[in-house]
Amino acid sequence: MNQKLKEKIVESLSSVLPVTCIVLILCITITPMPLDPLMLFLVGATLLTVGMGFFTLGVDMSMMIIGEKAGAQLAKSKKLPIIVFACFIIGFIITIAEPDLQVLAGQTPAVPDMILILSVAAGVGLFLAIAFLRNLLGWSLSRILMICYAVLFVTSAFVPKEFLAVAFDSGGVTTGPITVPFIMALGVGLSTIGRGKNSDSDSFGLVALCSVGPILSVMILGLAYKSSATDYEPMIIPSINNSQDLWLAFQHELPDYAWEVFLALLPILLFFIVFQIFFLKLRKRQLIKILVGLIYSYIGLTLFLTGVNVGFMPAGNYLGQQLASLPYNWVMIPIGMLIGYYIVKAEPAVQVLNRQVEEITGGSISEKTMMTGLSIGMSISLGLSILRVMTGLPLLALLLPGYALALGLSFVVPPIFTSIAFDSGGVASGPMTATFLLPFAMGACEALGGNIVTDAFGIVAMVAMTPLIIIQLIGVSYNYKTKKANVPVSEPLLNMELEFIDLGKEEADDFQS
């Protein structure tokens, strides 16, 4: 067990190190940084690395197992209303437990926090139930998404602009490190009852649909409250005079995040206890493994959230301000794209998604392929987001053509690529985006004199959009290579690294076996 933990921490280090090096290089070159935010950033990077190691190991040992067994147990039930209601309750409870939702609630003007949290949770629960019905009845994910996003964009014409960016951001923020692993594992269990032609693609797509609910919920609240409030308080960087001040900065916040994570994991623990007593009846050894995994998840997520919120937010905000203040502030775009390329590797839920994609497809879609696609998508989204901050370009001017292209591609690529792509959008826009990239955009917007709510917000929405296109373009390449190799597209997925070489019948036979 200790060896596995060491391996996970080393993997985390390889993910966090590139971003840390980029920030350090900027600090000693074009954006000198005071020691206060720099020391906070370095300690935060250390906590993030250790925390992500604990968390990813804990997810493997607990939440993935709980979700998959719960999905399989629900699949055995013959009473459709009970299963639909159970899916709604699961989605509702887990969303309330999501730590990122608290951040969203505090950022949405005029709406009381609890009203927003309950509305978003209801939206996720409703769409998780719809996702289950899609698996059961074999509905086309492409058609469902087309209808959902058509409704969203029509509704957006009537929503106050102060709510619009936050609404689209909510779709990515609420599918965070607690929600994603559990819902993805639940999908694996539920896929056993589907009527669709491809059980692999049915395993994915739940996160994609659950990302729609929060957007619609916040839009409806925007219509109901009709607020034009744009309250924004500039970030205050704690003063660090010595090593004790540095320790106290983290010590002060650590109990809050520990309590927040406890409340987040408690519903999952209670849910598991109920299922264990009445349905699962796992052996003692399996039970202990899951409980230890939940403890690892608790330790890891507490360290992770403390590190990124206390250490990364001030550094991101300061870098954004300094780069935007340069005479050649256009340099923000390539620097942002470089940071975006590497920072997605530090998202904890991304590691979970990539590993599950490789496992379910038997290695046909490798972790390397997924990570490269997500990195490219994140890089493009950061470049476009910073361009929007600098020019004041409306968010819908980028989202409308982007989603039109993504939805169009969904009708020409194999269904599994669409399912994985739309899941990737929710997964990529996690805590790192909310606590480093969003403050980065806020700092730049503040320095340029822009509107924080309308110009800086929306970066999470952009991060959630671009993977939809990139992953499906990989699917287009797959289609081309399979046709060139005279392999029917209906065959199981073939082995594909990013170079897409050696697409032959042998790989298909290996995968089928």
MOBEL-V869366 format. One line per field, one symbol per residue. phi: phi as a letter, one per 20 degrees, with the letter a starting at -180 (. if undefined). psi: psi as a letter, one per 30 degrees, with the letter a starting at -180 (. if undefined). burial: # if it has 16 or more other C-alpha atoms within 10 Angstrom, else .. A space follows every 50 residues. Layout:
phi: ???
psi: ???
burial: ???
//
This chain:
phi: .fffffffffffffeeggfffffffffdcecgdgfgfffgffffffffff ffffffffffecfffffffffffffffddggffffffffffffffgffgf ffffffeefmeggfffffffffffgfffffffffffemfffgfffgffff fffffffdegffeffffffffeffedfeffgfffffffffffdfdffcff fffdoffgffffgfffffffffffeledfcfbdgfdegedebfffffffe ffegfffffffgffegffffgffffffecflffgffffffffffffffff fffffffffeeeffffffffffffeffdfgfgfffffffffefffeffff fffgffgfffemnfdfgfffffffffffffffffffgfffdmfffffdff ffffffffffecdggfffffffffgfffedgfffdcfffgfffffffeme egfedffoffffffeffgeffffffffggfffffeldgfffggefceffl dlecfffffffff
psi: eeeeeeeeeeeeefeeeeeeeeeeeefgcfikklfdfeeeeeeeeeeeee eeeeeeeeeefdeeeeeeeeeeeeffkfjeeeeeeeeeeeeeeeeefjef eeeeeffjkfkkeeeeeeeeeeeeeefeeeeeeeeefglkeeeeeeeefe eeeeefffkkfffeeeeeefeeefiafeeeeeeeeeeeefffglglfjfe ffflfeeeeffeeeeeeeeeeeeefhkgkhkkkkkkkkkjfaeeeeeeee eefeeeeeeeeeeefeeeeeeeeeeeefeehlleeeeeeeeeeeeeeeee eeeeeeeeeeeeeeeeeeeeeeeffkehfffeeeeeeeeeeffffgkefe eeeeeeeeeeggfejleeeeeeeeeeeeeeeeeeeeeeeffgkkeffeee eeeeeeeefffflkeeeeeeefeeeeefiaeeeefeeeeeeeeeeeefga jeefeelfeeeeefeefeeeefeeeeeeeeeeeeghkkffllklkjlffh lhiafeeeeeee.
burial: ....#..##.###.######..##..#...#.#..############### #########################.......##.############### #####.#####.#..#####################.##.##..##..#. .##..#..####################################.#.### ######################...##..#......#..#.....#..## ...#..##.###.##.###.##..##..........#..##.######## ########################.......##.################ ########.########.##################.###....#..##. .##..##.##..####################################.# ##########################.##.##....#.#..#######.. ..###.##..#..
//
